[in-house]
Amino acid sequence: MRRRAELKNYSMSFAELGLSDAIVRAVTEHGYTTPTPIQAQAIPAVLKGGDLLAGAQTGTGKTAGFTLPLLQLLSSRRAKAPELRAVRALILTPTRELAAQVEESVRTYNKYVKLSSAVVFGGVNINPQMARLRQGVDILVATPGRLLDLMQQGAVNLKHVEILILDEADRMLDMGFIRDIKRVLAVLPPKRQNLLFSATFSDEIKALADGLLNNPAMIEVARRNSTVEVIGQKIHPVDRDRKAELLSHLIKERNWYQVLVFTRTKHGANNLVEKLGKADISALAIHGNKSQAARTRALSEFKDGSLQVLVATDIAARGIDIDQLPHVVNYDLPNVPEDYVHRIGRTGRAGSTGEAVSLVCVDEKSLLHDIERFIKREITVEVIPGFVPDPNAKAQPIQLRSTGHAPGGRSGGRAGGGGGNRSQQNKPRSAPRAAGGPAKPGSPAGQGRRPQSAGSAASRPRRTAQG
């Protein structure tokens, strides 16, 4: 039986939540004085030592909601096996970018506590990660694939984990990581505290929680599938072959900077970067086919403002956390409605305002309908002068407009987490659930599927793990 957490008064301070002076000092120096709703509820619940199932919109402060009490609990206890340099807390995330972001938060709030932390993910040399783990790590942030690589090589000791956190658990299920997660769970001590954080509370997440959590407190600070109210959402209808021209027009005419643009495919992302470059707009792409060094450089330049546009596939939808990111553009609507919520959640974070714009052609009307039904609201439509779409244009099946790569096509290794030389590495992972049904772990994405008419839900290609 779950215990639903009691609602708190959100005007309280971090100190009133039971955090130590050292942690509160680090939080204050980082510019935060008042906890968000998810933090106000999650921090006291975690400090009680029980399991927790927490759901909140992206951008509401979930990361601090578990990192702050995690630091408090570990710093107030003696390590169970200090001589073994064992990991005391394990945080699993679905993508490389999110893993790096979470570990950065741990280091930020750990400034005066002095616990050790590390992050491991695929796409980079495993040897430095192994060397770091040999030095001893209190808190390990990892993607599932690389963690399994390290486990197989005997490079990580998880037998004394006191706290397990699954961050963005719904995304991990979507990406087919459930088997990897179960393999990790099998080596963890049975007596531990489990925290499951998710951007959405799907039925699949609740099923996972039932098997993982022991009498958890349950927190949900926003209604299921809702989008952040401070985000202004807008649809710009446009012909399919004028999307890049319209995007360039909006960026220049409205003086947009730090624009995060989502495309459906990796090839589409690369193609858009090239078109923006010809329009004298600085842009880079981030997706599963890019090396980790290229992804890190693009994200760094975007965060510091030296890069105007970052073009991404859905692999980045959960891994980008930028204070006051002003603009998110859906160059292509996502095939799965949940991804719309995750994409636009990159703006309007922690109470700041933001704008989410979608460029929609005639082929995407059914996708737009599914999104509006999912979020339970109609999105404002604005036609841009000079870009009025052809009223006689006929919809084409999105799958048939292939540019040489299948939507979300395969790349080497896992999405954000792969690495290693296992034969499993280059196999497509399970097809994530579409809007209405669960994934079947282990089934190749899109196997046996035929292009159908653009108007039917069945015609939409499912995501693959690599993005």
MIGU-266146 format. One line per field, with one value per residue (C-alpha): residue number from 1; residue in three letters; x, y, z. Coordinates in nm, 3 decimals. Layout:
residues N
n <- (NUM|...)
res <- (Ala|...)
X <- (X|...)
Y <- (Y|...)
Z <- (Z|...)
This chain:
residues 467
n <- (1|2|3|4|5|6|7|8|9|10|11|12|13|14|15|16|17|18|19|20|21|22|23|24|25|26|27|28|29|30|31|32|33|34|35|36|37|38|39|40|41|42|43|44|45|46|47|48|49|50|51|52|53|54|55|56|57|58|59|60|61|62|63|64|65|66|67|68|69|70|71|72|73|74|75|76|77|78|79|80|81|82|83|84|85|86|87|88|89|90|91|92|93|94|95|96|97|98|99|100|101|102|103|104|105|106|107|108|109|110|111|112|113|114|115|116|117|118|119|120|121|122|123|124|125|126|127|128|129|130|131|132|133|134|135|136|137|138|139|140|141|142|143|144|145|146|147|148|149|150|151|152|153|154|155|156|157|158|159|160|161|162|163|164|165|166|167|168|169|170|171|172|173|174|175|176|177|178|179|180|181|182|183|184|185|186|187|188|189|190|191|192|193|194|195|196|197|198|199|200|201|202|203|204|205|206|207|208|209|210|211|212|213|214|215|216|217|218|219|220|221|222|223|224|225|226|227|228|229|230|231|232|233|234|235|236|237|238|239|240|241|242|243|244|245|246|247|248|249|250|251|252|253|254|255|256|257|258|259|260|261|262|263|264|265|266|267|268|269|270|271|272|273|274|275|276|277|278|279|280|281|282|283|284|285|286|287|288|289|290|291|292|293|294|295|296|297|298|299|300|301|302|303|304|305|306|307|308|309|310|311|312|313|314|315|316|317|318|319|320|321|322|323|324|325|326|327|328|329|330|331|332|333|334|335|336|337|338|339|340|341|342|343|344|345|346|347|348|349|350|351|352|353|354|355|356|357|358|359|360|361|362|363|364|365|366|367|368|369|370|371|372|373|374|375|376|377|378|379|380|381|382|383|384|385|386|387|388|389|390|391|392|393|394|395|396|397|398|399|400|401|402|403|404|405|406|407|408|409|410|411|412|413|414|415|416|417|418|419|420|421|422|423|424|425|426|427|428|429|430|431|432|433|434|435|436|437|438|439|440|441|442|443|444|445|446|447|448|449|450|451|452|453|454|455|456|457|458|459|460|461|462|463|464|465|466|467)
res <- (Met|Arg|Arg|Arg|Ala|Glu|Leu|Lys|Asn|Tyr|Ser|Met|Ser|Phe|Ala|Glu|Leu|Gly|Leu|Ser|Asp|Ala|Ile|Val|Arg|Ala|Val|Thr|Glu|His|Gly|Tyr|Thr|Thr|Pro|Thr|Pro|Ile|Gln|Ala|Gln|Ala|Ile|Pro|Ala|Val|Leu|Lys|Gly|Gly|Asp|Leu|Leu|Ala|Gly|Ala|Gln|Thr|Gly|Thr|Gly|Lys|Thr|Ala|Gly|Phe|Thr|Leu|Pro|Leu|Leu|Gln|Leu|Leu|Ser|Ser|Arg|Arg|Ala|Lys|Ala|Pro|Glu|Leu|Arg|Ala|Val|Arg|Ala|Leu|Ile|Leu|Thr|Pro|Thr|Arg|Glu|Leu|Ala|Ala|Gln|Val|Glu|Glu|Ser|Val|Arg|Thr|Tyr|Asn|Lys|Tyr|Val|Lys|Leu|Ser|Ser|Ala|Val|Val|Phe|Gly|Gly|Val|Asn|Ile|Asn|Pro|Gln|Met|Ala|Arg|Leu|Arg|Gln|Gly|Val|Asp|Ile|Leu|Val|Ala|Thr|Pro|Gly|Arg|Leu|Leu|Asp|Leu|Met|Gln|Gln|Gly|Ala|Val|Asn|Leu|Lys|His|Val|Glu|Ile|Leu|Ile|Leu|Asp|Glu|Ala|Asp|Arg|Met|Leu|Asp|Met|Gly|Phe|Ile|Arg|Asp|Ile|Lys|Arg|Val|Leu|Ala|Val|Leu|Pro|Pro|Lys|Arg|Gln|Asn|Leu|Leu|Phe|Ser|Ala|Thr|Phe|Ser|Asp|Glu|Ile|Lys|Ala|Leu|Ala|Asp|Gly|Leu|Leu|Asn|Asn|Pro|Ala|Met|Ile|Glu|Val|Ala|Arg|Arg|Asn|Ser|Thr|Val|Glu|Val|Ile|Gly|Gln|Lys|Ile|His|Pro|Val|Asp|Arg|Asp|Arg|Lys|Ala|Glu|Leu|Leu|Ser|His|Leu|Ile|Lys|Glu|Arg|Asn|Trp|Tyr|Gln|Val|Leu|Val|Phe|Thr|Arg|Thr|Lys|His|Gly|Ala|Asn|Asn|Leu|Val|Glu|Lys|Leu|Gly|Lys|Ala|Asp|Ile|Ser|Ala|Leu|Ala|Ile|His|Gly|Asn|Lys|Ser|Gln|Ala|Ala|Arg|Thr|Arg|Ala|Leu|Ser|Glu|Phe|Lys|Asp|Gly|Ser|Leu|Gln|Val|Leu|Val|Ala|Thr|Asp|Ile|Ala|Ala|Arg|Gly|Ile|Asp|Ile|Asp|Gln|Leu|Pro|His|Val|Val|Asn|Tyr|Asp|Leu|Pro|Asn|Val|Pro|Glu|Asp|Tyr|Val|His|Arg|Ile|Gly|Arg|Thr|Gly|Arg|Ala|Gly|Ser|Thr|Gly|Glu|Ala|Val|Ser|Leu|Val|Cys|Val|Asp|Glu|Lys|Ser|Leu|Leu|His|Asp|Ile|Glu|Arg|Phe|Ile|Lys|Arg|Glu|Ile|Thr|Val|Glu|Val|Ile|Pro|Gly|Phe|Val|Pro|Asp|Pro|Asn|Ala|Lys|Ala|Gln|Pro|Ile|Gln|Leu|Arg|Ser|Thr|Gly|His|Ala|Pro|Gly|Gly|Arg|Ser|Gly|Gly|Arg|Ala|Gly|Gly|Gly|Gly|Gly|Asn|Arg|Ser|Gln|Gln|Asn|Lys|Pro|Arg|Ser|Ala|Pro|Arg|Ala|Ala|Gly|Gly|Pro|Ala|Lys|Pro|Gly|Ser|Pro|Ala|Gly|Gln|Gly|Arg|Arg|Pro|Gln|Ser|Ala|Gly|Ser|Ala|Ala|Ser|Arg|Pro|Arg|Arg|Thr|Ala|Gln|Gly)
X <- (0.000|0.156|0.173|0.080|0.313|0.154|0.142|0.378|0.383|0.622|0.723|0.958|1.336|1.578|1.698|1.345|1.343|1.601|1.915|2.249|2.408|2.679|2.426|2.208|2.516|2.600|2.240|2.227|2.556|2.414|2.134|1.842|1.659|1.312|1.245|1.017|0.703|0.872|1.170|0.950|0.774|1.050|1.333|1.153|1.016|1.364|1.517|1.273|1.460|1.171|1.113|0.965|0.777|0.788|0.642|0.683|0.699|1.042|1.201|1.053|1.371|1.356|1.736|1.786|1.483|1.690|2.053|2.010|1.859|2.099|2.395|2.236|2.178|2.521|2.710|2.525|2.600|2.919|3.001|2.915|3.234|3.481|3.776|3.625|3.581|3.231|2.966|2.714|2.456|2.377|2.187|2.078|1.983|1.886|2.130|2.488|2.390|2.149|2.408|2.665|2.410|2.307|2.667|2.739|2.452|2.593|2.931|2.769|2.569|2.848|3.085|3.104|3.012|3.309|3.158|3.315|3.122|3.177|2.983|3.018|2.859|2.934|3.085|3.413|3.718|3.628|3.979|3.972|3.635|3.778|4.073|3.836|3.629|3.941|3.999|3.665|3.335|3.050|2.798|2.799|2.587|2.564|2.386|2.278|2.490|2.824|2.750|2.700|3.033|3.206|3.028|3.138|3.497|3.478|3.553|3.268|3.152|2.774|2.730|2.705|2.472|2.253|2.040|1.928|1.778|1.615|1.596|1.370|1.250|0.981|1.243|1.449|1.146|1.081|1.440|1.425|1.657|1.433|1.647|1.966|1.804|1.699|2.055|2.182|1.914|2.017|2.359|2.241|2.185|1.818|1.804|1.834|1.636|1.482|1.380|1.202|1.170|0.981|0.863|0.533|0.330|0.237|0.077|0.406|0.593|0.347|0.392|0.770|0.727|0.509|0.792|1.075|0.950|0.853|0.552|0.667|0.553|0.400|0.436|0.283|0.307|0.136|-0.146|-0.041|0.078|0.048|0.283|0.439|0.194|0.464|0.555|0.390|0.298|0.235|0.187|0.315|0.163|0.408|0.475|0.712|0.981|0.982|1.041|1.412|1.336|1.069|1.296|1.574|1.319|1.194|1.545|1.656|1.337|1.276|1.643|1.629|1.937|1.985|1.731|1.693|1.549|1.420|1.419|1.280|1.598|1.974|2.007|1.742|1.939|2.258|2.074|1.913|2.248|2.384|2.086|2.111|2.482|2.407|2.175|2.463|2.313|2.557|2.425|2.550|2.375|2.364|2.246|2.348|2.580|2.793|3.098|3.076|3.342|3.134|2.819|2.994|3.145|2.812|2.628|2.900|2.897|2.518|2.510|2.765|2.580|2.849|2.631|2.301|2.115|2.145|1.966|1.885|1.701|1.504|1.815|1.868|1.511|1.595|1.961|1.968|1.924|1.987|1.867|1.614|1.641|1.406|1.313|1.236|1.133|0.976|1.106|0.939|0.661|0.758|0.608|0.513|0.301|0.489|0.801|0.630|0.598|0.963|1.089|0.912|1.001|1.355|1.222|1.010|1.220|1.190|0.938|1.100|0.903|0.971|0.836|0.775|0.710|0.615|0.650|0.370|0.315|0.014|0.176|0.179|-0.185|-0.254|0.054|-0.067|-0.409|-0.255|-0.042|-0.337|-0.542|-0.252|-0.199|-0.575|-0.559|-0.556|-0.237|-0.262|-0.211|-0.033|0.032|0.346|0.301|0.487|0.471|0.104|0.091|-0.056|-0.421|-0.419|-0.112|-0.169|-0.038|0.241|0.322|0.606|0.785|0.796|0.976|1.292|1.616|1.823|1.797|1.515|1.355|1.565|1.796|2.061|2.397|2.677|2.614|2.327|2.162|2.373|2.481|2.650|3.014|3.202|3.237|2.944|2.774|2.452|2.585|2.491|2.154|1.847|1.687|1.325|1.070|0.933|0.563|0.358|0.100|-0.132|0.060|0.356|0.685|0.787|1.141|1.376|1.169|1.349|1.211|0.991|1.049|0.798|0.633|0.499|0.452|0.087|-0.114|-0.002|-0.342|-0.338|-0.166|-0.027|0.168|0.389|0.735|0.827|1.142|1.448|1.689|1.970|1.813)
Y <- (0.000|0.328|0.620|0.941|1.215|1.500|1.833|2.096|2.473|2.566|2.898|2.717|2.734|2.452|2.457|2.381|2.062|1.901|1.959|2.033|2.378|2.258|2.150|2.457|2.676|2.511|2.544|2.911|2.987|2.830|3.087|2.893|2.998|2.843|2.478|2.390|2.181|1.852|1.938|2.047|1.711|1.474|1.588|1.518|1.190|1.068|1.177|0.947|0.656|0.491|0.420|0.688|0.705|1.064|1.211|1.570|1.765|1.816|2.139|2.134|2.055|1.674|1.639|1.847|1.668|1.351|1.472|1.696|1.433|1.173|1.385|1.443|1.073|0.954|1.228|1.151|0.777|0.578|0.376|0.008|-0.111|0.179|-0.055|-0.195|0.147|0.034|0.248|0.368|0.527|0.441|0.675|0.528|0.759|0.685|0.911|1.033|1.399|1.344|1.137|1.415|1.673|1.478|1.418|1.789|1.865|1.618|1.792|2.137|2.056|1.838|2.134|2.138|1.776|1.617|1.288|1.143|1.101|0.983|0.947|0.661|0.629|0.483|0.646|0.723|0.522|0.290|0.279|0.622|0.529|0.204|0.393|0.641|0.362|0.197|0.514|0.466|0.642|0.716|0.820|0.671|0.811|0.571|0.475|0.109|-0.016|0.116|0.007|-0.350|-0.329|-0.226|-0.497|-0.767|-0.652|-0.655|-0.284|-0.173|-0.294|-0.261|-0.506|-0.229|0.016|0.185|0.397|0.328|0.605|0.552|0.892|0.946|0.590|0.628|0.717|0.412|0.191|0.361|0.299|-0.070|-0.068|-0.281|-0.595|-0.405|-0.255|-0.599|-0.726|-0.440|-0.496|-0.860|-0.769|-0.501|-0.580|-0.657|-0.415|-0.065|0.254|0.285|0.613|0.618|0.956|1.003|1.287|1.108|0.859|0.597|0.266|0.097|0.308|0.213|-0.153|-0.115|0.058|-0.225|-0.472|-0.251|-0.033|-0.134|0.058|0.379|0.732|0.863|1.220|1.368|1.746|1.788|1.609|1.326|1.425|1.798|2.058|2.336|2.627|2.894|2.759|2.945|2.686|2.771|2.597|2.751|2.571|2.550|2.347|2.057|2.191|2.539|2.443|2.533|2.866|2.947|2.852|3.078|3.358|3.324|3.312|3.624|3.832|3.765|3.773|3.425|3.296|2.964|2.786|2.411|2.244|1.886|1.678|1.331|1.175|1.206|1.268|1.539|1.704|1.708|1.840|2.122|2.228|2.260|2.472|2.701|2.743|2.865|3.122|3.243|3.093|2.901|2.552|2.208|1.872|1.633|1.274|0.911|0.903|1.189|1.105|1.182|1.450|1.621|1.599|1.741|2.028|2.117|2.114|2.321|2.587|2.598|2.641|2.925|3.108|3.088|2.853|2.997|2.678|2.322|2.066|1.742|1.415|1.287|1.146|1.500|1.559|1.463|1.555|1.930|2.153|2.520|2.798|3.017|2.845|3.069|2.873|2.512|2.435|2.113|2.116|1.775|1.669|1.360|1.025|0.957|1.219|1.183|1.313|1.643|1.699|1.606|1.821|2.142|2.080|2.193|2.550|2.707|2.533|2.594|2.874|3.070|3.145|2.990|2.947|2.621|2.648|2.361|2.380|2.157|2.046|1.868|1.527|1.582|1.666|1.327|1.360|1.704|1.562|1.288|1.541|1.771|1.475|1.362|1.701|1.768|2.110|2.274|2.456|2.808|2.827|3.123|3.145|3.345|3.598|3.481|3.118|3.037|2.664|2.539|2.450|2.188|2.003|1.632|1.447|1.197|0.905|1.023|0.687|0.712|1.047|0.871|1.059|0.744|0.671|0.507|0.736|0.720|0.481|0.262|0.374|0.194|0.126|0.215|0.549|0.736|0.433|0.174|0.104|-0.218|-0.496|-0.720|-0.865|-0.719|-0.371|-0.329|-0.498|-0.275|-0.251|-0.310|-0.087|0.150|0.174|0.390|0.617|0.331|0.017|-0.133|-0.220|-0.580|-0.610|-0.771|-0.721|-0.533|-0.187|-0.165|-0.527|-0.637|-0.294|-0.159|0.205|0.295|0.607|0.909|0.948|0.635|0.600|0.266|0.436|0.628|0.473|0.395|0.531|0.315|0.338|0.509|0.846)
Z <- (0.000|-0.105|0.135|-0.043|0.079|0.269|0.087|0.222|0.242|-0.039|0.117|0.356|0.328|0.250|0.611|0.731|0.522|0.751|0.545|0.710|0.717|0.477|0.214|0.257|0.216|-0.117|-0.237|-0.140|-0.312|-0.626|-0.618|-0.474|-0.157|-0.184|-0.270|-0.560|-0.487|-0.578|-0.357|-0.066|-0.073|-0.182|0.046|0.379|0.238|0.137|0.468|0.649|0.489|0.308|-0.059|-0.283|-0.612|-0.738|-1.055|-1.172|-1.494|-1.644|-1.527|-1.177|-0.985|-0.955|-0.957|-0.643|-0.500|-0.471|-0.468|-0.163|0.072|-0.073|0.035|0.373|0.440|0.327|0.511|0.835|0.826|0.848|0.536|0.579|0.412|0.383|0.343|0.020|-0.143|-0.235|-0.402|-0.144|-0.376|-0.737|-0.970|-1.304|-1.592|-1.954|-2.144|-2.130|-2.114|-1.826|-1.637|-1.671|-1.563|-1.252|-1.144|-1.193|-0.954|-0.703|-0.714|-0.686|-0.372|-0.232|-0.209|0.171|0.240|0.062|-0.049|-0.362|-0.687|-1.043|-1.367|-1.617|-1.960|-2.300|-2.604|-2.430|-2.320|-2.034|-1.882|-1.709|-1.562|-1.426|-1.277|-1.110|-0.956|-0.815|-0.610|-0.436|-0.506|-0.266|-0.532|-0.882|-1.165|-1.458|-1.775|-1.770|-2.062|-1.943|-1.587|-1.710|-1.896|-1.574|-1.376|-1.624|-1.590|-1.210|-1.199|-0.973|-0.631|-0.589|-0.301|-0.041|-0.215|0.043|-0.189|-0.547|-0.762|-1.101|-1.269|-1.571|-1.526|-1.791|-2.050|-1.954|-2.011|-2.346|-2.453|-2.370|-2.068|-1.847|-1.890|-1.813|-1.505|-1.383|-1.426|-1.211|-0.948|-0.920|-0.774|-0.532|-0.164|-0.097|0.196|0.052|-0.002|-0.350|-0.513|-0.849|-1.021|-1.345|-1.564|-1.618|-1.416|-1.673|-1.589|-1.686|-1.431|-1.160|-1.251|-1.223|-0.888|-0.757|-0.818|-0.697|-0.413|-0.061|0.074|-0.096|-0.034|-0.358|-0.481|-0.794|-0.817|-1.154|-1.327|-1.553|-1.902|-1.828|-1.971|-1.769|-1.754|-1.794|-2.139|-2.426|-2.690|-3.054|-3.389|-3.714|-4.016|-4.308|-4.621|-4.558|-4.793|-4.635|-4.273|-4.275|-4.443|-4.184|-3.895|-4.028|-4.067|-3.708|-3.563|-3.749|-3.735|-3.365|-3.260|-3.106|-2.924|-2.748|-2.964|-2.906|-3.216|-3.230|-3.549|-3.608|-3.747|-3.719|-4.092|-4.063|-3.783|-3.987|-4.292|-4.091|-3.943|-4.296|-4.408|-4.105|-4.169|-4.521|-4.363|-4.140|-3.826|-3.605|-3.534|-3.433|-3.408|-3.115|-3.163|-3.125|-3.427|-3.293|-3.085|-2.717|-2.759|-3.031|-2.820|-2.515|-2.716|-2.880|-2.548|-2.379|-2.651|-2.643|-2.267|-2.266|-2.545|-2.812|-3.019|-3.134|-3.229|-3.104|-3.325|-3.146|-3.176|-2.878|-2.712|-2.578|-2.462|-2.102|-2.090|-2.135|-1.833|-1.906|-1.680|-1.860|-2.198|-2.396|-2.709|-2.801|-3.159|-3.282|-3.639|-3.671|-3.439|-3.237|-3.326|-2.964|-2.781|-2.451|-2.623|-2.693|-2.318|-2.260|-2.545|-2.452|-2.087|-2.172|-2.145|-1.870|-1.606|-1.232|-1.275|-1.558|-1.873|-2.211|-2.562|-2.748|-3.121|-3.354|-3.733|-3.861|-4.221|-4.365|-4.306|-3.931|-3.864|-3.708|-3.485|-3.372|-3.296|-3.083|-2.894|-2.819|-2.701|-2.482|-2.315|-2.306|-2.468|-2.809|-2.906|-3.049|-3.426|-3.588|-3.961|-4.040|-4.324|-4.632|-4.521|-4.571|-4.649|-4.976|-4.899|-5.176|-5.046|-4.995|-4.695|-4.754|-4.525|-4.307|-4.334|-4.713|-4.701|-4.590|-4.643|-4.645|-4.274|-4.089|-3.833|-3.519|-3.703|-3.552|-3.432|-3.257|-2.892|-2.665|-2.654|-2.412|-2.225|-2.444|-2.484|-2.447|-2.701|-2.625|-2.929|-2.796|-2.850|-3.214|-3.199|-3.208|-2.868|-2.793|-2.958|-2.695|-2.641|-2.868|-2.715|-2.635|-2.549|-2.365|-2.527|-2.578|-2.441|-2.687|-3.002|-3.281|-3.336|-3.641|-3.748|-4.007|-4.019|-4.348|-4.445|-4.409|-4.463|-4.268|-4.110|-3.898|-3.565|-3.675|-3.953|-3.716|-3.670|-3.314|-3.157|-3.138|-2.851|-3.035|-3.128)
